[in-house]
Structures are given as C-alpha cells and as structure tokens.
C-alpha cells in the first residue's frame, strides 16, 4: 500500500502498474492480487489514504477556530478552502488521482469509499448549518457539494494554469475572496 501510494505521489495514476509495483516491493505480480482484488481496488485504497490525509489537513486548519456565528463559519470555510488548495499544491499527483480514477463500466464505487467522501463533506455541511439554518439537511448537503465544486474549480484552474499563470499567493487570495463572497451571499449580507 505504501509503495502504491509513493508511486501515485511520484507519477500519478498512470504510473501505477502491477508489474512495476511488484518489482518495487520485491514480490511476484500475483502476490499483489492476494492483497487486493484488482488495480481498481488498489487505487481506491490509495485514494482513501489520500482522503484521510486531506481530512487531517482540514481538521488542522479548523482547530482552535471560533465556532459561533456566521462570520466565524465563513472564516472557517475560508481556512478549509485554503487548506484544500495547499494540500492540492503539495500533493498534486495524489490529489489528481482522487478525480482521475474511473471504475469500470457497470461497477460502482464501494459504499465504504463513498462514506469516506461523505465524511469530508460533513465538515462543510456542519458549517453551512450556521449560514443556512433555515434550510433542510438535504439542501445543505447539496449546497456543500456546490461550494466544494466552486472551490475545486478555482483550485484546478489555478494549479493547472488552464486560463493563465496564477502564483500560489494570488490563487490563495482569489479563493479567499470567492469563498467569502459565497458565504456572505448565504447569509444575505
């Protein structure tokens, strides 16, 4: 697992091959399939480790934060968005692997993996309760995904320089602006 994670960190998903992995850890290719069913499961397990690492960064960014009121919720959302950007910038191949991997046709993502993803959205959903207390839990869940999509879009376009070259400090400021504007919009302010 650690070797697969190192490979993804170094080369992205394209570098994760059973034969290369077996050579790196000094085992037969078949031994890998004693540990996992197929490479898709291995990718999900590596991605789950990445999600846990990201969750630790988000939790650290939120640690010690003021927890009362809309302004505090917006400030916490901004800190988490910036932590997301910093994680993506520091671990780009692993971060990209979260979004690049596709399960084979007809095969869904396992529930345990979806649970882990939902756990990350839970951070945002909890903060949205301070900004959108009048909305239902279902509505806040949808809003959390929309907010994530906005943050992710800024991060992807910024890091991949799809529109223009943006230095990381400028990208951080743009992300701060976007998340603050969305948060204020949710409070009607």
C-alpha positions as CSV (number, residue, x, y, z in Angstrom):
1,X,0.0,0.0,0.0
2,X,2.8,2.4,0.9
3,X,4.6,1.6,-2.3
4,X,1.5,2.2,-4.4
5,X,1.0,5.5,-2.6
6,X,4.6,6.5,-3.3
7,X,4.1,5.6,-7.0
8,X,1.0,7.7,-7.3
9,X,2.7,10.6,-5.5
10,X,5.6,10.4,-7.9
11,X,3.9,9.5,-11.2
12,X,0.2,9.8,-10.7
13,X,-2.2,7.1,-11.7
14,X,-0.5,6.4,-15.0
15,X,2.5,5.1,-13.1
16,X,0.6,2.5,-11.0
17,X,1.1,-0.8,-12.7
18,X,1.1,-4.2,-11.1
19,X,4.3,-5.4,-12.6
20,X,6.2,-2.2,-11.6
21,X,4.7,-2.3,-8.1
22,X,5.7,-6.0,-7.6
23,X,9.2,-5.2,-8.7
24,X,9.5,-2.3,-6.3
25,X,8.3,-4.3,-3.3
26,X,10.1,-7.5,-4.3
27,X,7.2,-9.8,-4.8
28,X,5.5,-11.7,-7.6
29,X,2.7,-9.9,-9.5
30,X,0.3,-12.5,-8.2
31,X,1.1,-11.6,-4.7
32,X,-0.4,-8.2,-5.2
33,X,-3.7,-9.8,-6.1
34,X,-3.6,-11.7,-2.9
35,X,-3.9,-8.4,-1.1
36,X,-6.4,-6.7,-3.5
37,X,-8.9,-7.9,-6.0
38,X,-7.7,-5.7,-8.8
39,X,-5.9,-2.4,-9.5
40,X,-9.2,-0.5,-9.1
41,X,-9.4,-1.6,-5.5
42,X,-5.7,-0.7,-5.0
43,X,-6.4,2.8,-6.4
44,X,-9.4,3.2,-4.1
45,X,-7.3,2.2,-1.1
46,X,-4.6,4.6,-2.1
47,X,-7.2,7.3,-2.6
48,X,-8.8,6.5,0.7
49,X,-5.4,7.2,2.3
50,X,-5.2,10.5,0.4
51,X,-8.7,11.4,1.7
52,X,-7.6,10.7,5.3
53,X,-4.6,12.9,4.8
54,X,-6.7,15.7,3.4
55,X,-9.2,15.3,6.2
56,X,-6.3,15.7,8.7
57,X,-5.3,18.9,7.0
58,X,-8.8,20.3,7.0
59,X,-9.2,19.4,10.7
60,X,-5.9,21.1,11.5
61,X,-7.0,24.2,9.6
62,X,-10.2,24.3,11.7
63,X,-8.6,23.5,15.0
64,X,-8.9,26.3,17.6
65,X,-11.2,28.3,15.4
66,X,-14.1,30.4,16.8
67,X,-17.3,28.3,16.4
68,X,-20.1,30.8,16.8
69,X,-22.0,32.8,14.3
70,X,-22.0,33.4,10.5
71,X,-18.7,35.4,10.4
72,X,-16.9,32.6,12.2
73,X,-18.4,30.0,9.9
74,X,-17.3,31.9,6.8
75,X,-13.8,32.3,8.3
76,X,-13.7,28.6,8.9
77,X,-14.9,27.8,5.3
78,X,-12.1,30.1,4.0
79,X,-9.5,28.3,6.2
80,X,-10.6,24.9,4.9
81,X,-10.6,26.1,1.3
82,X,-7.1,27.3,1.7
83,X,-6.1,24.1,3.4
84,X,-7.6,22.2,0.4
85,X,-5.6,24.4,-2.0
86,X,-2.4,23.9,0.0
87,X,-2.9,20.1,0.1
88,X,-3.6,20.0,-3.7
89,X,-0.4,22.1,-4.4
90,X,1.7,20.0,-2.1
91,X,0.4,16.6,-3.2
92,X,-0.8,17.3,-6.8
93,X,-0.5,13.7,-8.3
94,X,-2.2,12.1,-5.3
95,X,-4.9,14.9,-5.3
96,X,-5.5,14.4,-9.0
97,X,-5.8,10.7,-8.6
98,X,-8.9,11.3,-6.5
99,X,-10.7,12.7,-9.5
100,X,-9.0,10.9,-12.4
101,X,-9.8,7.3,-11.5
102,X,-12.9,5.8,-13.0
103,X,-14.4,2.5,-12.1
104,X,-15.0,0.0,-15.0
105,X,-18.4,0.3,-16.7
106,X,-21.1,-1.3,-14.6
107,X,-19.0,-1.3,-11.4
108,X,-19.9,1.3,-8.8
109,X,-17.7,2.9,-6.2
110,X,-17.9,0.8,-3.0
111,X,-20.0,2.2,-0.1
112,X,-17.0,2.3,2.3
113,X,-15.3,4.8,-0.1
114,X,-18.5,6.9,-0.5
115,X,-18.7,7.0,3.3
116,X,-15.2,8.4,3.5
117,X,-16.1,11.1,0.9
118,X,-19.3,12.0,2.8
119,X,-17.2,12.4,5.9
120,X,-15.3,15.2,4.3
121,X,-18.4,16.9,3.0
122,X,-19.7,16.7,6.6
123,X,-17.2,19.4,7.6
124,X,-18.7,21.8,5.1
125,X,-22.3,20.8,5.8
126,X,-21.8,21.5,9.5
127,X,-20.6,25.0,8.8
128,X,-23.5,25.6,6.4
129,X,-25.8,25.0,9.3
130,X,-24.6,28.3,10.8
131,X,-25.1,30.0,7.4
132,X,-28.3,28.3,6.3
133,X,-30.0,27.2,9.5
134,X,-33.4,27.6,7.8
135,X,-32.6,25.1,5.1
136,X,-33.1,21.4,5.3
137,X,-30.2,19.0,5.8
138,X,-30.8,17.7,2.3
139,X,-30.5,21.3,0.9
140,X,-27.3,21.9,3.0
141,X,-25.8,18.7,1.6
142,X,-26.4,19.9,-1.9
143,X,-25.0,23.4,-1.1
144,X,-21.9,21.8,0.4
145,X,-21.3,20.0,-2.8
146,X,-21.8,23.1,-4.8
147,X,-19.4,25.1,-2.6
148,X,-16.9,22.3,-2.9
149,X,-17.3,22.4,-6.7
150,X,-16.6,26.1,-6.8
151,X,-13.5,25.8,-4.6
152,X,-12.3,22.8,-6.6
153,X,-12.8,24.6,-9.9
154,X,-10.7,27.6,-8.7
155,X,-8.0,25.2,-7.4
156,X,-7.9,23.1,-10.6
157,X,-7.9,26.0,-13.0
158,X,-5.3,27.8,-10.9
159,X,-2.9,24.9,-10.3
160,X,-3.2,23.6,-13.8
161,X,-2.9,27.1,-15.2
162,X,-5.7,26.5,-17.7
163,X,-6.7,30.1,-18.0
164,X,-3.5,31.9,-17.0
165,X,-0.5,31.5,-14.8
166,X,-1.5,32.4,-11.2
167,X,1.1,32.4,-8.4
168,X,0.0,30.5,-5.4
169,X,-0.3,33.6,-3.1
170,X,-2.6,35.2,-5.7
171,X,-4.6,32.0,-6.0
172,X,-5.0,31.9,-2.3
173,X,-6.3,35.4,-2.3
174,X,-8.8,34.7,-5.1
175,X,-10.0,31.6,-3.2
176,X,-10.4,33.6,-0.1
177,X,-12.5,36.2,-2.0
178,X,-14.7,33.6,-3.7
179,X,-15.5,31.6,-0.5
180,X,-16.1,34.8,1.5
181,X,-18.5,36.1,-1.2
182,X,-20.4,32.8,-1.3
183,X,-20.6,32.7,2.5
184,X,-21.9,36.2,2.7
185,X,-24.4,35.5,0.0
186,X,-25.7,32.6,2.0
187,X,-26.3,35.0,5.0
188,X,-28.0,37.6,2.9
189,X,-25.2,40.0,3.7
